[in-house]
């Protein structure tokens, strides 16, 4: 990680103490999955999340469920309702040695929607929505966003995903990537005063242009055999 100005030693020590003092809240269970279309569920694992110029946080995971419907143009569209997309909390390193970590929570701020296509190499999906990131720093909580983010099995910026494929509709595997969207600076609020927000932005390099931040997840997709047959037409 390259930082144009070093973090003072006192600040680093305070970050360590503050991070250790903040309890980690487990993610709450999602509401029931929708059933008003052709349902699917999705497990996200082995994820990498890069924010600005920080080194990536590894081991990100999450769960999602939604439905696929036919549009009036007879194309396929997937929707994951906001309440049915859950990302597990992350510990984001802000130094090269990994000694200083900031707890970060990524929360959806809208439904995620996008096209679904069947091809010879598998199922191609592109989902777009908005998220908010929350970071705990020096006993304050700074939020970033909402901002637009996308996940696709195809190309996204410099990253390439992998379509969902396999012989069992209940266990299709692929890779989702997102590398096209900009990330704004931290919001200045009473929970994140200007001095704290400025420090956070200096550490992370926010705002970051499109292509500098990214998400990647290994992903497993679950369909019923009947749903797979219906979607193939």
C-alpha positions in Angstrom: 0.0 0.0 0.0 1.3 3.4 -0.9 0.4 6.4 1.2 1.5 9.8 0.3 1.8 10.9 4.0 2.7 8.6 6.8 0.3 7.9 9.7 1.7 9.3 13.0 2.7 6.7 15.5 0.2 8.0 18.1 -2.6 7.7 15.5 -1.6 4.2 14.7 -1.6 3.2 18.4 -5.0 4.8 18.9 -6.4 3.0 15.9 -5.2 -0.3 17.4 -6.8 0.4 20.7 -10.0 1.7 19.2 -10.3 -1.3 16.9 -9.8 -3.7 19.8 -12.4 -1.9 21.8 -15.2 -2.1 19.2 -17.4 -5.2 19.5 -18.0 -7.2 16.3 -21.7 -7.5 15.7 -22.7 -10.6 13.8 -24.8 -10.2 10.7 -28.5 -10.6 11.3 -30.4 -13.3 9.5 -32.1 -12.3 6.2 -35.9 -12.2 5.8 -37.6 -15.0 3.8 -36.5 -15.2 0.2 -39.0 -14.0 -2.5 -41.1 -16.5 -4.4 -42.9 -14.4 -7.0 -40.7 -15.6 -9.8 -38.2 -18.4 -10.4 -36.2 -18.4 -7.1 -32.5 -18.8 -6.7 -30.0 -18.6 -3.8 -26.4 -17.6 -3.8 -23.4 -18.1 -1.5 -20.5 -15.7 -1.7 -17.1 -16.9 -0.4 -13.3 -16.3 -0.7 -14.0 -12.7 -1.4 -11.5 -9.8 -1.8 -12.6 -6.3 -1.2 -10.3 -3.4 -2.1 -11.1 0.2 -1.0 -9.1 3.0 -2.6 -5.4 2.4 -2.2 -5.6 0.1 0.7 -4.5 -3.5 0.4 -7.5 -5.9 -0.2 -9.4 -7.4 2.7 -9.5 -11.2 2.1 -12.0 -13.8 3.1 -15.1 -11.8 2.5 -18.3 -13.7 2.3 -22.1 -13.2 2.0 -25.4 -14.7 1.1 -28.1 -13.7 -1.3 -31.4 -14.9 -2.7 -33.8 -13.6 -5.3 -35.9 -14.4 -8.3 -35.5 -14.4 -12.1 -38.4 -13.3 -14.2 -39.1 -12.9 -17.9 -39.3 -9.3 -19.1 -41.9 -8.1 -21.7 -39.1 -8.4 -24.3 -38.8 -12.1 -23.3 -35.3 -11.6 -21.8 -34.4 -12.8 -18.3 -33.9 -10.4 -15.4 -32.7 -11.2 -11.9 -33.5 -9.3 -8.8 -32.0 -9.6 -5.3 -34.1 -7.6 -2.8 -32.1 -5.3 -0.6 -33.1 -7.2 2.5 -32.0 -10.5 1.0 -28.4 -9.5 0.4 -26.1 -9.8 3.4 -22.3 -9.2 3.5 -20.4 -10.5 6.5 -18.3 -7.8 8.4 -14.8 -7.3 7.2 -11.5 -6.4 8.9 -9.6 -4.1 6.5 -5.8 -3.8 6.9 -4.5 -0.2 6.7 -0.8 -1.0 7.1 1.6 -3.4 5.2 2.2 -5.6 8.2 -1.5 -6.1 8.9 -1.1 -4.8 12.5 -3.8 -2.2 12.1 -7.2 -3.2 10.9 -10.4 -1.3 10.6 -13.8 -3.0 11.0 -15.9 -2.4 7.9 -19.5 -3.4 7.1 -20.9 -3.3 3.6 -24.7 -2.9 3.5 -26.9 -2.9 0.4 -28.8 0.4 0.0 -31.0 -0.8 -2.9 -32.2 -3.9 -4.7 -29.6 -5.5 -7.0 -30.9 -6.2 -10.5 -29.6 -7.1 -13.9 -29.8 -9.4 -17.0 -29.4 -13.2 -17.0 -28.3 -15.0 -20.1 -27.8 -18.7 -20.8 -24.8 -19.6 -23.1 -22.8 -22.6 -24.0 -20.3 -21.9 -21.2 -22.8 -21.4 -18.5 -25.1 -18.7 -16.9 -24.0 -15.1 -17.2 -25.3 -12.6 -14.7 -24.7 -8.9 -14.2 -26.2 -7.3 -11.1 -26.1 -3.6 -10.2 -27.2 -1.7 -7.1 -26.1 0.7 -4.4 -24.2 0.0 -1.2 -23.1 1.9 1.9 -19.8 1.1 3.7 -19.4 1.7 7.4 -16.0 1.9 9.0 -15.2 2.1 12.7 -12.2 4.4 13.4 -11.1 6.1 16.6 -14.5 5.3 18.3 -16.3 6.9 15.5 -18.3 5.4 12.6 -17.7 6.8 9.2 -20.0 6.0 6.3 -19.2 6.0 2.6 -22.0 6.3 0.1 -24.5 5.2 -0.9 -22.6 4.5 -4.1 -23.2 2.3 -7.2 -21.5 -1.0 -7.4 -21.8 -3.9 -9.9 -21.1 -7.6 -9.8 -20.8 -9.6 -13.0 -19.7 -13.0 -14.3 -18.2 -11.2 -17.3 -15.6 -8.4 -17.7 -15.6 -5.5 -15.2 -12.8 -3.0 -15.7 -9.5 -5.0 -15.4 -11.2 -8.1 -13.8 -12.8 -11.1 -15.5 -15.4 -13.3 -13.8 -16.6 -16.8 -14.6 -20.1 -17.8 -15.6 -22.0 -20.2 -13.4 -21.5 -23.8 -14.7 -21.9 -27.3 -13.5 -23.9 -30.5 -14.1 -26.1 -30.1 -11.0 -28.5 -27.1 -11.0 -28.3 -27.1 -7.2 -24.5 -26.6 -7.2 -23.5 -24.2 -10.0 -20.2 -22.4 -9.4 -18.8 -19.2 -10.9 -17.0 -15.9 -10.0 -18.5 -12.5 -9.6 -16.3 -9.4 -10.0 -16.8 -5.6 -9.8 -14.1 -3.1 -10.9 -16.0 -0.3 -12.7 -17.3 2.0 -10.1 -16.0 5.0 -8.2 -16.0 5.3 -4.4 -16.8 8.7 -2.8 -15.1 10.1 0.3 -16.4 9.5 3.8 -19.5 11.4 4.7 -19.0 14.3 7.2 -21.6 13.7 10.0 -21.8 14.0 13.8 -20.7 10.3 13.9 -17.8 11.1 11.7 -16.5 14.6 12.4 -14.4 16.4 9.8 -11.0 15.7 11.4 -11.8 11.9 11.6 -13.3 11.9 8.1 -10.2 13.7 6.7 -7.9 11.2 8.5 -9.9 8.2 7.1 -9.8 9.7 3.5 -6.1 10.3 3.8 -5.5 6.7 4.9 -7.7 5.1 2.3 -7.1 7.5 -0.6 -10.8 8.3 -1.0 -12.5 9.4 -3.1 -11.2 6.8 -5.6 -11.8 6.8 -9.3 -13.4 3.9 -11.2 -11.1 1.0 -11.5 -9.2 1.6 -8.2 -11.6 -0.2 -5.9 -13.0 -3.7 -6.5 -14.9 -6.7 -5.3 -14.4 -10.3 -6.2 -16.2 -13.4 -4.9 -16.3 -17.1 -5.6 -19.9 -17.9 -5.9 -22.3 -20.9 -5.9 -25.7 -20.6 -7.4 -28.6 -22.9 -6.4 -31.5 -23.6 -8.8 -34.1 -26.3 -8.7 -34.0 -28.6 -11.8 -37.5 -27.3 -12.8 -36.2 -23.7 -12.5 -33.2 -24.5 -14.7 -35.4 -26.1 -17.3 -37.8 -23.1 -17.3 -35.0 -20.6 -17.6 -33.4 -22.4 -20.5 -36.7 -22.2 -22.3 
